[in-house]
Amino acid sequence: MARRSRPAADDLADIEEKIIDVDVESEMQGAFLEYAYSVIYSRALPDARDGLKPVQRRILYGMSELGLRPDRAHVKCSRVVGEVMGKYHPHGDGAIYDAMVRMAQPFTMRLALVDGHGNFGSLDDGPAASRYTEARMASAALLMTGSLDEETVDFVPNYDDQLLQPEVLPAAYPNLLVNGASGIAVGMATNMAPHNLVEVIGAARHLIAHPEATLDDLMRFVPGPDLPSGGTVVGLDGIRDAYESGRGSFRTRATARIESITPRRKGIVVTELPYLVGPEKVIEKVKQLVQAKKLQGIANINDLTDRTKGMQLVIEVKNGFNPEAVLAQLYKMTPMEESFGINNVALVEGQPRTLGLRELLTVYVDFRTDVVRRRTAYRLRRKEERLHLVEGLLVAILDIDEVIQLIRGSDDAATAKERLIAVFDLSDIQATYILDLQLRRLTKFSRIELEAERDELIAEIERLRAVLEDAQLLLRVVSDELAAVAKEHGTPRRTVLLESAGGTATTATSTPMEVADDPCWVLLSSTGLLARTTSAEPLGRDEARHKHDVVTSAVRTTARGHVGLLTSAGRLVRVSALELPTLPPTNGSPTLSGGAPLAAFVDLPAGEQPLALCSLTGEGPGIALGTRHGVVKRVNPDFPANKDEFEVVSLKDGDVVVGAVELRTGEEDLVFVTEHAQLLRFAAAGVRPQGRAGGGVAGIKVGAGDGVVSFTAVDPGVDNVVVTVSGSSGSLPGTEAGSVKVTPYAEYPTKGRATGGVRCHRFVRGEDALLLAWAGPAPARAASANGVPVELPEAHGRRDGSGTPAPAPIASVAGEAAARP
């Protein structure tokens, strides 16, 4: 290896002379200022005129140059990114693609500028790579780049001085206010909220018509932001501050409603989230709070968002918790309510300024007025040039043969031009245009068409000159063009504005979290609907007369208590009152239209029928049951608290429970009615209570081929009736109306237990059995199988008389809706 020779002394002297001593502090300050200047003016802050950052402006201009109009096919985003990066933007492809993606996201931009095709991301996930996505200009982008070729804006050199790019886009609408902006520069930042296009244009047109308009005047058109994701803005004081000074804040709240997720459970359905908040962010925060036990009452949370239903975040609320209170907690502790800080910083004449609403509109109106003026001057010049050529053609076409002969007789083009100018008194431009025309094109011109075009050009020139000479007419053109944009591209407001929080979310403690254990009634209808009331009083006669269905059983309990459901298999199933839907009030009275099907709460095997409800307090004389074989049993109310279902009677093979009732005093009458129209009433006190394993005792003597169709308990101290419905035993259930009879209960004498009773209905021709029977307090109400009321006759039938034809098949009969207290 050759040794390196040491520099000579003269060389060392030259090196030392080239070293310059620089103060580090001054050098750092200068370098940082240059960097800050570059970030502020070339990257982070939007221009107040078109509302675009340099990268956004270059993307739209590059797509315009590529011809990616809305009526053309999409192209790969990587092609657009490469075009912009190679010609106009001196930074990396990542920054260009990120800006392009943002302009294509409908949840980010109020009026998207890029029409994306493919995965452009969501609020929770990023977009696919640029090689997998495609894009073209959106219709709104044409408004930004329109009339670029009409000298409406100045062009400046690109980063390597090889090409020209627009300093600003013409912007046919106030893009900065409509789409907002965000960016972090050095020592300053901008954060502007999107607004509704129609409202912003309305304010701009008002400012054009009334230059002295105040902020209050403009806020009649722009009351507040209109966010792409909708939601609710809570509190307008901060918005006014921002519109006045350029700085302020407001709170955005998710749009949510409380509804029944299942018949057993309420839930909160979120359809709109605050601006730039995704569902995954909410889900993650909710899970953290639930795990930390800072948020109670939430059973589950599911994101059901799709392209068909849109945003759908379902939060299931645990039974026992008020959904309104849970929603208030969600607003307080999760991103379902967020603060948005407005900082309207934008570049005005190359200087960053903080602008209020009036200043923003003024800057845009002045800019757009200048654009329209320059465009009008350009069009005037072009029309004048065309008129000059048309006039020359009119001169030449009148003597077309002479023109052709003159050209053919000339030695060269210069001579021909000079002779045309001399002979026909044409200008140099006119003569050159005629010489450049192909001979075949001359045949297409006609004098009439040229004269018509000349007249149109003269009229258009006069109109354009009038616009340039009259400032008010120029402003009117600007206003009319804005109105046309609003009409074509305007959409309804999405964000709701509220003066104050109000409602359920004023504070998290405004509504108790858990449902109070207040007294209520649980009701069972003839069609199998279950519900609970919010009243501690029993339902009266007027309240029980609903337009649909009849209440067959009602039990007093509390909102967090349980009731028992007695079934035809001799079982008792525990039902939580809290899971049942609450009856909505209708004119002060509840209606069972708010109930839910029994199958949603109790899973009964096929063939097992629900009979009645009972309380589980362990107090009172207990339950009385009657079976089809005539067995009666009184059950001691010693129900186990740790079982959800258990047997209350031991049934023999082939036997089923046909009736069950909760005794109130123990002094009731027990009433059996058989299929062969035998009725037996005897005192309940004559039946000794048994435990749950007991099989009961003989209640009524049942003959061969006979069976019990009804078992009820009747308070002999009130006005009672017996309803019997006869028909053919061979008819299908629900197909035969039969004959119905209503008889006063006092017509039937008391007999001893285990006897045959007395006759209660006389069959007529075609009838051989009772299809249905019931005994209870008057007035009785009947309903068909689908709950439609059926009119009953008056209670004056004889004990063993026949009935009258029923207007419709009767499936159930009940008396007063409320149980006796």
ZIWODA-V934852 format. One record per pair of residues at least 6 apart in sequence whose C-alpha atoms are under 8 Angstrom apart, sorted by the first residue. I is the first residue (numbers start at 1). J is the second residue. Records with the same first field share a line. If there is no record, write none. Layout:
I: J / J
This chain:
36: 185 / 186
39: 185 / 186
40: 185 / 186 / 352
41: 347 / 350
42: 53 / 54
43: 53 / 54 / 55 / 185
44: 53 / 183 / 184 / 185 / 189
45: 53 / 182 / 183 / 184 / 185 / 189 / 190 / 345 / 346 / 347 / 352
46: 52 / 53 / 54 / 176 / 181 / 346 / 347
47: 53 / 168 / 346 / 347 / 348
48: 176 / 346 / 347 / 348 / 360 / 363 / 364
49: 168 / 171 / 174 / 176 / 348 / 363 / 364 / 367
50: 144 / 168 / 169 / 170 / 171 / 174 / 175 / 176 / 364
51: 174 / 175 / 176 / 177 / 180 / 181
52: 175 / 176
55: 89 / 96 / 99
56: 96 / 99 / 100
57: 168 / 169
58: 84 / 88 / 89 / 165
59: 80 / 81 / 84 / 96 / 100
60: 137 / 141 / 145
61: 145 / 165 / 166
62: 80 / 83 / 84
63: 69 / 80 / 136 / 137
64: 137 / 145
68: 74 / 75 / 136 / 137
69: 136 / 137 / 138 / 139 / 142
70: 115 / 136 / 137 / 138 / 139
72: 136
73: 136
74: 117 / 134 / 135 / 136
75: 134 / 135 / 136
76: 130 / 131 / 132 / 133 / 134 / 135
77: 97 / 130 / 131 / 132 / 133 / 134 / 135
78: 130 / 131
81: 93 / 96 / 97
82: 93
84: 96
85: 91 / 92 / 93 / 96
87: 158 / 163
88: 158 / 159 / 163 / 165
89: 96 / 158 / 159
90: 159
97: 130
100: 114
101: 116 / 120 / 127
102: 108 / 109
103: 109 / 112 / 113 / 114
104: 112 / 113 / 114 / 115 / 116 / 120
105: 112 / 116 / 120 / 121 / 122
106: 112 / 228
107: 123 / 228 / 229 / 275 / 276
108: 228 / 229 / 275 / 276
109: 179 / 180 / 194 / 228
110: 178 / 179 / 194 / 195 / 196 / 226 / 227 / 228
111: 140 / 178 / 179
112: 138 / 140
113: 137 / 138 / 139 / 140 / 141
114: 135 / 136 / 137 / 138 / 141
115: 135 / 136 / 137 / 138
116: 133 / 134 / 135 / 136
117: 133 / 134 / 135
118: 128 / 132 / 133 / 134
119: 127 / 128 / 133
120: 126 / 127 / 128 / 133
121: 127 / 128
122: 278
123: 276 / 277 / 278 / 279
124: 278 / 279 / 280 / 281
140: 489
143: 170 / 171 / 172 / 173
144: 169 / 170 / 171 / 172 / 173
145: 169 / 170 / 171
146: 170 / 171 / 172
147: 170 / 375
148: 169 / 170
150: 374 / 375 / 378 / 379
151: 374 / 375 / 378
152: 170 / 370 / 371 / 372 / 374 / 375
153: 166 / 167 / 168 / 169 / 170 / 371 / 374
154: 166 / 167 / 168
155: 164 / 165 / 166 / 167
156: 164 / 165 / 166 / 167
157: 163 / 164 / 165
158: 164 / 165
170: 368 / 371
171: 368
172: 368 / 481 / 482 / 485
173: 201 / 482 / 485
174: 200 / 201 / 361 / 364
177: 192 / 193 / 194 / 195 / 200 / 360
178: 194 / 195 / 196 / 197 / 200
179: 193 / 194 / 195
180: 191 / 192 / 193 / 194 / 195
181: 190 / 191 / 192 / 193 / 194
182: 189 / 190 / 191 / 192
183: 189 / 190 / 191
184: 190
189: 343 / 345
190: 342 / 343 / 344 / 345 / 346
191: 341 / 342 / 343 / 344 / 345
192: 342 / 343 / 344
193: 225 / 226 / 227 / 342
194: 225 / 226 / 227 / 228
195: 222 / 224 / 225 / 226 / 227
196: 222 / 225 / 226 / 490 / 491 / 492 / 493
197: 486 / 489 / 490 / 491
198: 486 / 487 / 490 / 491
199: 221 / 222
200: 221 / 222
201: 482 / 483 / 486
202: 221 / 483
203: 218 / 219 / 221 / 222 / 361
204: 361 / 362 / 365 / 479
205: 479 / 482 / 483
206: 213 / 218
207: 213 / 218 / 361 / 362
208: 365 / 475 / 479
214: 358
215: 243 / 244 / 357 / 358
218: 358
224: 236 / 239 / 497
225: 495
226: 493 / 494 / 495
227: 275 / 494 / 495
228: 275 / 494
229: 272 / 273 / 274 / 275 / 276 / 494 / 495
230: 272 / 273 / 274 / 275 / 494 / 495 / 496
231: 252 / 253 / 254 / 255 / 272 / 273 / 274 / 275 / 494 / 495 / 496
232: 252 / 253 / 254 / 255 / 274 / 495 / 496 / 497 / 498
233: 250 / 251 / 252 / 253 / 495 / 496 / 497 / 498
234: 250 / 251 / 252 / 253 / 497 / 498 / 499 / 500 / 501
235: 250 / 251 / 497 / 498 / 499 / 500 / 501
236: 250 / 497 / 498 / 499 / 500
237: 250
238: 248 / 249 / 250
239: 248 / 249 / 250
240: 248
241: 247 / 248
242: 248 / 249 / 342 / 343 / 344 / 356 / 357
243: 356 / 357 / 358
244: 356 / 357 / 358
245: 354 / 355 / 356
246: 342 / 343 / 344 / 345 / 354 / 355 / 356 / 357
247: 341 / 342 / 343 / 344 / 354 / 356
248: 341 / 342 / 343
249: 339 / 340 / 341 / 342
250: 339 / 340 / 341
251: 337 / 338 / 339 / 340
252: 274 / 275 / 337 / 338 / 339 / 340
253: 273 / 274 / 331 / 336 / 337 / 338
254: 270 / 271 / 272 / 273 / 274 / 331 / 336 / 337
255: 270 / 271 / 272 / 273
256: 268 / 269 / 270 / 271 / 272
257: 268 / 269 / 270
258: 266 / 267 / 268 / 269 / 323 / 324
259: 266 / 267 / 268 / 269
260: 266 / 267
261: 267 / 316
263: 579 / 580 / 581 / 596 / 597 / 600 / 601
264: 579 / 580 / 581 / 600 / 601
265: 316 / 317 / 318 / 319 / 579
266: 316 / 317 / 318 / 319 / 323
267: 314 / 315 / 316 / 317 / 323
268: 314 / 315 / 316 / 317 / 323 / 327
269: 312 / 313 / 314 / 315
270: 311 / 312 / 313 / 314 / 315
271: 310 / 311 / 312 / 313
272: 311 / 312
273: 279 / 336
274: 335 / 336 / 337 / 338
277: 335 / 336
279: 303 / 313
281: 335
282: 334 / 335 / 336
283: 301
285: 334 / 335
286: 295 / 330 / 334
289: 295
290: 296 / 298
295: 329
296: 326
297: 317 / 318 / 319 / 320 / 321 / 326 / 513
298: 315 / 316 / 317 / 318 / 326
299: 315 / 316 / 317 / 318
300: 315 / 316 / 317
301: 313 / 314 / 315 / 316
302: 313 / 314 / 315
303: 312 / 313 / 314
304: 311 / 312 / 313 / 314
305: 311 / 312 / 313
306: 312
317: 323 / 326
319: 578 / 579
320: 514 / 515 / 560 / 578
321: 513 / 514 / 515
322: 511 / 512 / 513 / 514 / 515
323: 513
324: 504 / 505 / 511
325: 504 / 505 / 508 / 509 / 510 / 511 / 512 / 513
326: 508 / 513
327: 504 / 505
328: 504 / 505 / 506 / 507 / 508
329: 505 / 508
330: 336
331: 337 / 505
332: 505 / 507 / 508
343: 354
344: 354 / 355 / 356
345: 352 / 353 / 354 / 355
346: 352 / 353 / 354 / 355
347: 353
348: 363
368: 478
369: 474 / 475 / 478
372: 474 / 478
373: 468 / 474
376: 464 / 467 / 468
377: 464 / 468
379: 464
380: 461 / 464 / 465
383: 457 / 460 / 461
384: 457 / 461
386: 457
387: 454 / 457 / 458
388: 430
389: 429 / 430 / 433
390: 450 / 453 / 454
391: 454
392: 426 / 430 / 431
393: 430 / 434 / 450
394: 447 / 450 / 451
395: 424
396: 403 / 424
397: 442 / 445 / 446 / 447
398: 447
403: 420
406: 416 / 419 / 420
407: 413 / 416
410: 416
413: 435
417: 428 / 431 / 432 / 435
420: 426 / 431
421: 427 / 428 / 431
466: 473
467: 473 / 474
468: 474
504: 510 / 511
515: 559 / 560
516: 559 / 560
517: 558 / 559 / 560 / 561
518: 534 / 536 / 558 / 559 / 560
519: 534 / 535 / 536 / 556 / 557 / 558 / 559
520: 532 / 533 / 534 / 535 / 536 / 537 / 556 / 557 / 558 / 559
521: 532 / 533 / 534 / 535 / 536 / 538 / 554 / 555 / 556 / 557 / 558
522: 530 / 531 / 532 / 533 / 554 / 555 / 556 / 557 / 563 / 577
523: 529 / 530 / 531 / 532 / 533 / 551 / 552 / 553 / 554 / 555 / 613
524: 530 / 531 / 551 / 552 / 553 / 554 / 612 / 613
525: 549 / 550 / 551 / 552 / 553 / 592
526: 549 / 550 / 551 / 552 / 783 / 785 / 787 / 812
527: 549 / 785 / 786 / 787
528: 597 / 598 / 610
529: 592 / 595 / 596 / 597 / 598
530: 580 / 581 / 595 / 596 / 597 / 598
531: 580 / 581 / 582 / 583 / 592 / 594 / 595 / 596
532: 577 / 580 / 581 / 582 / 583 / 595
533: 582 / 583 / 590
534: 582 / 583
536: 556
538: 556 / 818 / 819 / 820 / 821
539: 817 / 818
540: 816 / 817 / 818
541: 816 / 817
543: 589 / 590
544: 550 / 551 / 816 / 817 / 818
546: 591 / 592
547: 788 / 789
548: 592 / 593 / 787 / 788 / 789
549: 592 / 783 / 786 / 787 / 788 / 789
550: 781 / 782 / 783 / 787 / 789 / 813 / 814 / 817
551: 814 / 816 / 817
552: 612 / 813 / 814 / 815 / 817
553: 612 / 613 / 817 / 818 / 819
554: 613 / 817 / 818 / 819
555: 563 / 613 / 614 / 615 / 818 / 819
556: 615 / 819
557: 563 / 577 / 615
558: 577
559: 577 / 578
560: 576 / 577 / 578
561: 576 / 577 / 578
562: 574 / 575 / 576 / 577 / 615 / 616
563: 574 / 575 / 576 / 577 / 613 / 614 / 615 / 616
564: 572 / 573 / 574 / 575 / 613 / 614 / 615 / 616
565: 572 / 573 / 574 / 575 / 610 / 611 / 612 / 613 / 614
566: 572 / 573 / 610 / 611 / 612 / 613 / 614 / 660
567: 608 / 609 / 610 / 611 / 612 / 657
568: 608 / 609 / 610 / 611 / 656 / 657 / 658 / 659
569: 608 / 609 / 651 / 656 / 657
570: 647 / 648 / 649 / 650 / 651 / 656 / 657
571: 645 / 646 / 647 / 648 / 649
572: 645 / 646 / 647 / 648
573: 602 / 644 / 645 / 646
574: 643 / 644 / 645
575: 601 / 602
580: 595 / 596
581: 594 / 595 / 596
582: 594 / 595
583: 590 / 591 / 592 / 593 / 594 / 595
584: 590 / 591 / 594
585: 591
611: 658 / 659 / 660
612: 659 / 660 / 661
613: 661 / 662
614: 623 / 661 / 662
615: 662
616: 637 / 639
617: 637
618: 637 / 638 / 639
619: 637
620: 637 / 663 / 664 / 665
621: 636 / 637 / 663 / 664 / 665 / 666
622: 634 / 635 / 636 / 637 / 662 / 663 / 664 / 689
623: 634 / 635 / 636 / 637 / 660 / 661 / 662 / 663
624: 632 / 633 / 634 / 635 / 660 / 661 / 662 / 663 / 713
625: 631 / 632 / 633 / 634 / 635 / 657 / 658 / 659 / 660 / 661 / 711
626: 632 / 633 / 657 / 658 / 659 / 660 / 672 / 699 / 711
627: 655 / 656 / 657 / 658 / 659 / 708 / 711
628: 655 / 656 / 657 / 658 / 707 / 708 / 709
629: 655 / 656 / 702 / 707 / 708
630: 672 / 698 / 699 / 700 / 701 / 702 / 707 / 708
631: 696 / 697 / 698 / 699 / 700
632: 687 / 696 / 697 / 698 / 699
633: 649 / 687 / 688 / 689 / 690 / 695 / 696 / 697
634: 687 / 688 / 689 / 690 / 696
635: 648 / 649 / 689 / 690 / 691 / 692
636: 689 / 690 / 691 / 692
638: 691
647: 692 / 693
648: 691 / 692 / 693 / 694
649: 692 / 693 / 694 / 695 / 696
650: 692 / 693 / 694 / 695 / 696
651: 695
658: 708 / 709 / 710 / 711
659: 710 / 711 / 712
660: 711 / 712
661: 712 / 713
663: 713
664: 820 / 821
666: 684 / 685
667: 683 / 684 / 685 / 715
668: 683 / 684 / 685 / 713 / 714 / 715 / 716
669: 681 / 682 / 683 / 684 / 713 / 714 / 715 / 716
670: 681 / 682 / 683 / 684 / 711 / 712 / 713 / 714
671: 679 / 680 / 681 / 682 / 710 / 711 / 712 / 713 / 714 / 775
672: 678 / 679 / 680 / 681 / 699 / 700 / 708 / 709 / 710 / 711 / 712
673: 679 / 680 / 708 / 709 / 710 / 711 / 773 / 774
674: 702 / 706 / 707 / 708 / 709 / 710 / 770
675: 706 / 707 / 708 / 709 / 769 / 770 / 771
676: 706 / 707 / 768 / 769 / 770
677: 759 / 760 / 761 / 762 / 769 / 770
678: 756 / 757 / 758 / 759 / 760 / 761
679: 748 / 756 / 757 / 758 / 759 / 760
680: 700 / 750 / 751 / 753 / 755 / 756 / 757 / 758
681: 748 / 749 / 750 / 751 / 752 / 753 / 757
682: 750 / 751 / 752 / 753
686: 753
687: 697
690: 696
698: 753 / 754
699: 753 / 754 / 755
700: 753 / 754 / 755 / 756 / 757
701: 754 / 755 / 756
702: 708 / 756
709: 770 / 771 / 772 / 773
710: 772 / 773 / 774
711: 774
712: 774 / 775 / 776
713: 775 / 776
714: 720 / 775 / 776 / 777
715: 776 / 777
718: 777
719: 745 / 777 / 778
720: 744 / 745 / 746 / 775 / 776 / 777 / 778 / 779
721: 742 / 743 / 744 / 745 / 746 / 775 / 776 / 777 / 778 / 779 / 780 / 795
722: 742 / 743 / 744 / 745 / 773 / 774 / 775 / 776
723: 740 / 741 / 742 / 743 / 773 / 774 / 775 / 780 / 813
724: 740 / 741 / 742 / 760 / 761 / 770 / 771 / 772 / 773 / 774 / 803
725: 738 / 739 / 740 / 741 / 770 / 771 / 772 / 773 / 803 / 810
726: 738 / 739 / 740 / 761 / 763 / 767 / 768 / 769 / 770 / 771 / 772 / 803
727: 736 / 737 / 738 / 739 / 766 / 767 / 768 / 769 / 770 / 771
728: 736 / 738 / 766 / 767 / 768 / 769 / 771
729: 767 / 768 / 769 / 770 / 771
734: 785 / 809 / 810 / 811
735: 809
736: 808 / 809
737: 805 / 806 / 807 / 808 / 809 / 810
738: 767 / 805 / 806 / 809
739: 802 / 803 / 804 / 805 / 806
740: 792 / 793 / 803 / 804 / 805 / 806
741: 761 / 793 / 795 / 797 / 802 / 803 / 804
742: 792 / 793 / 794 / 795 / 796 / 797
743: 795 / 796 / 797 / 798 / 799
744: 795 / 796 / 797
745: 775
747: 798 / 799
748: 758 / 760 / 799
749: 758
751: 757
759: 799 / 800
760: 799 / 800 / 801
761: 799 / 800 / 801 / 802 / 803
762: 800 / 801 / 802 / 803
763: 769 / 802
764: 802
772: 810 / 811 / 812
774: 813 / 814
776: 814 / 815
777: 815 / 816
778: 815 / 816
779: 815 / 816
780: 792 / 813 / 814 / 815 / 816
781: 789 / 790 / 791 / 792 / 813 / 814 / 815
782: 789 / 790 / 791 / 792 / 810 / 811 / 812 / 813 / 814
783: 789 / 790 / 810 / 811 / 812 / 813
784: 790 / 808 / 809 / 810 / 811 / 812
785: 809 / 810 / 811 / 812
790: 807 / 808 / 810
791: 807
792: 806
793: 804
797: 803
